[in-house]
Amino acid sequence: MTAHSKDRAADGAAHHTGGRHSKRGGGKIAWGRKFAILAIGVVVGIFTMAGFVTAIEWTNRTEFCISCHSMVTNYNEYKDSIHYINRTGAHAQCADCHVPKALGPKLVRKFFAVNDIISEIKGTIDTPEKLEAKRGELAERVWAYMTQSDSRECRSCHSYDSMNVQKQTTTARRKHPEAALEGKTCINCHKGVSHKLPKSGDDDV
């Protein structure tokens, strides 16, 4: 082999070795980019989820609920109920009665709450007179929902097992154990605890 041939062979070997180092370095850079993109995605996902949950909880506040003019009459009724003012000073918020605690049912409930926004825009119940005209229909809808869910929102605070019947009225002391045995749900007996009951036909007699 001539000296010129040896030089070319040496240059080729060096070039080949350099190519392998280049490929290894390129692989490290590619993995670094993938890791950076993944990390950014995780951070963005966390902040997006945190923002979403915060927004959901923000709309659960009573102050948000009564920001709609249509809810003022309902709110005034609620303030006169035992759920707002009582001997212990504990009162339920709007969401405690109307929004599930679990995330799945809560999202479903929020989805259907779009109807409330539409009603507010249309002014369906924006006066006491309009509310009275629709009260029966609205009450039946809420009662059906609560019956279907086995009074889920009520049970987030109330439990048969935690009741001290000795501190209840005579009627409640008798009815609650019976209701528990018969599998009755709260709304079967406790309609009108926070809002006025619709007028029945007998009220006009």
Order of alpha helices (4+ residues) and beta strands (2+ residues): alpha-alpha-alpha-alpha-alpha-alpha-alpha-alpha-alpha
